[in-house]
Amino acid sequence: MKHILTLLLSLITLTTSHATEPATYLYQGEVAGVMCSACSNHVQAALSKIKGVQTVKVLPAKDGGIPRLEVTATTATLTKEAATKALGDSAKTYDIRSLKLVQGR
């Protein structure tokens, strides 16, 4: 009887811990104007201040193209406009060309 009770409590704990984890969403886009690691760090720091944003990655451009942007957030409503606003005055230097939701987890 004691083993059954322990098993049931373990199952309840596992079930509730998964239910409380927030959903995460992956956004991808492009950000022009990023020329070096300092530029990348500036964009990452600015976008990380947006409510719900967990991670921001600025990835190198492929074949002379525009650097890519990957953002993981707990909200499904992140927009290009919100990201541009988070850049503040730096939006004159760094141009977020696109930012689209590509995956919800």
C-alpha positions as a Markdown table, in Angstrom:
| # | Residue | x | y | z |
|---|---|---|---|---|
| 1 | Met | 0.0 | 0.0 | 0.0 |
| 2 | Lys | 2.8 | 2.4 | 0.9 |
| 3 | His | 4.5 | 1.7 | -2.5 |
| 4 | Ile | 1.3 | 2.5 | -4.4 |
| 5 | Leu | 0.8 | 5.8 | -2.5 |
| 6 | Thr | 4.5 | 6.7 | -3.3 |
| 7 | Leu | 4.0 | 5.9 | -7.0 |
| 8 | Leu | 0.8 | 8.0 | -7.1 |
| 9 | Leu | 2.4 | 11.0 | -5.5 |
| 10 | Ser | 5.4 | 10.7 | -7.9 |
| 11 | Leu | 3.0 | 10.7 | -10.9 |
| 12 | Ile | 1.1 | 13.7 | -9.6 |
| 13 | Thr | 4.4 | 15.6 | -9.1 |
| 14 | Leu | 5.5 | 14.8 | -12.6 |
| 15 | Thr | 2.2 | 15.8 | -14.1 |
| 16 | Thr | 2.0 | 19.1 | -12.3 |
| 17 | Ser | 5.6 | 20.0 | -13.0 |
| 18 | His | 5.1 | 19.7 | -16.8 |
| 19 | Ala | 1.8 | 21.6 | -16.6 |
| 20 | Thr | 3.5 | 24.6 | -15.0 |
| 21 | Glu | 6.3 | 24.9 | -17.6 |
| 22 | Pro | 5.6 | 27.9 | -19.9 |
| 23 | Ala | 5.2 | 27.2 | -23.6 |
| 24 | Thr | 8.1 | 28.5 | -25.6 |
| 25 | Tyr | 8.1 | 29.9 | -29.1 |
| 26 | Leu | 10.9 | 30.2 | -31.7 |
| 27 | Tyr | 11.1 | 33.2 | -33.9 |
| 28 | Gln | 13.5 | 33.6 | -36.8 |
| 29 | Gly | 14.3 | 36.7 | -38.9 |
| 30 | Glu | 17.0 | 38.9 | -40.3 |
| 31 | Val | 18.8 | 41.9 | -38.8 |
| 32 | Ala | 20.9 | 44.2 | -41.0 |
| 33 | Gly | 23.7 | 46.4 | -39.7 |
| 34 | Val | 25.4 | 43.8 | -37.5 |
| 35 | Met | 29.0 | 43.9 | -38.4 |
| 36 | Cys | 30.9 | 42.6 | -35.4 |
| 37 | Ser | 30.5 | 40.8 | -32.0 |
| 38 | Ala | 29.8 | 44.2 | -30.3 |
| 39 | Cys | 27.0 | 44.9 | -32.7 |
| 40 | Ser | 25.6 | 41.4 | -32.0 |
| 41 | Asn | 25.9 | 41.9 | -28.2 |
| 42 | His | 24.0 | 45.2 | -28.5 |
| 43 | Val | 21.1 | 43.7 | -30.4 |
| 44 | Gln | 21.0 | 40.7 | -28.0 |
| 45 | Ala | 20.9 | 42.9 | -24.9 |
| 46 | Ala | 18.2 | 45.1 | -26.3 |
| 47 | Leu | 15.9 | 42.3 | -27.4 |
| 48 | Ser | 16.5 | 40.4 | -24.2 |
| 49 | Lys | 14.7 | 43.2 | -22.3 |
| 50 | Ile | 11.4 | 42.4 | -24.1 |
| 51 | Lys | 8.9 | 40.8 | -21.7 |
| 52 | Gly | 8.8 | 37.0 | -22.3 |
| 53 | Val | 12.1 | 36.8 | -24.3 |
| 54 | Gln | 14.3 | 34.0 | -23.0 |
| 55 | Thr | 17.2 | 33.9 | -25.5 |
| 56 | Val | 18.4 | 35.9 | -28.5 |
| 57 | Lys | 21.0 | 34.8 | -31.0 |
| 58 | Val | 22.4 | 36.8 | -33.9 |
| 59 | Leu | 23.8 | 34.3 | -36.4 |
| 60 | Pro | 26.4 | 35.1 | -39.1 |
| 61 | Ala | 25.2 | 35.9 | -42.6 |
| 62 | Lys | 25.3 | 33.1 | -45.1 |
| 63 | Asp | 27.1 | 33.8 | -48.4 |
| 64 | Gly | 27.3 | 37.6 | -48.0 |
| 65 | Gly | 23.6 | 37.9 | -47.0 |
| 66 | Ile | 22.0 | 39.5 | -43.9 |
| 67 | Pro | 22.7 | 38.2 | -40.4 |
| 68 | Arg | 20.0 | 35.9 | -39.0 |
| 69 | Leu | 18.1 | 36.4 | -35.8 |
| 70 | Glu | 16.7 | 33.6 | -33.5 |
| 71 | Val | 14.6 | 34.5 | -30.5 |
| 72 | Thr | 13.0 | 32.1 | -28.0 |
| 73 | Ala | 10.2 | 33.6 | -26.0 |
| 74 | Thr | 7.3 | 32.6 | -23.8 |
| 75 | Thr | 4.8 | 34.6 | -25.9 |
| 76 | Ala | 3.3 | 33.9 | -29.2 |
| 77 | Thr | 2.8 | 37.6 | -29.9 |
| 78 | Leu | 6.3 | 38.9 | -30.4 |
| 79 | Thr | 6.4 | 41.2 | -33.4 |
| 80 | Lys | 9.0 | 42.9 | -35.6 |
| 81 | Glu | 7.7 | 46.2 | -34.5 |
| 82 | Ala | 8.2 | 45.3 | -30.8 |
| 83 | Ala | 11.8 | 44.2 | -31.5 |
| 84 | Thr | 12.5 | 47.4 | -33.4 |
| 85 | Lys | 11.1 | 49.4 | -30.5 |
| 86 | Ala | 13.3 | 47.6 | -28.1 |
| 87 | Leu | 16.3 | 48.7 | -30.1 |
| 88 | Gly | 15.4 | 52.3 | -29.4 |
| 89 | Asp | 17.8 | 54.8 | -31.0 |
| 90 | Ser | 19.9 | 51.9 | -32.2 |
| 91 | Ala | 17.1 | 51.1 | -34.7 |
| 92 | Lys | 18.8 | 53.6 | -36.9 |
| 93 | Thr | 21.9 | 51.4 | -37.0 |
| 94 | Tyr | 20.4 | 47.9 | -36.8 |
| 95 | Asp | 17.4 | 47.1 | -39.1 |
| 96 | Ile | 15.3 | 44.2 | -38.2 |
| 97 | Arg | 14.2 | 43.1 | -41.6 |
| 98 | Ser | 11.9 | 40.3 | -40.5 |
| 99 | Leu | 10.8 | 38.3 | -37.4 |
| 100 | Lys | 8.4 | 35.5 | -37.8 |
| 101 | Leu | 7.1 | 32.8 | -35.5 |
| 102 | Val | 8.3 | 29.5 | -36.8 |
| 103 | Gln | 7.7 | 27.0 | -34.0 |
| 104 | Gly | 5.7 | 26.7 | -30.8 |
| 105 | Arg | 6.7 | 24.2 | -28.2 |
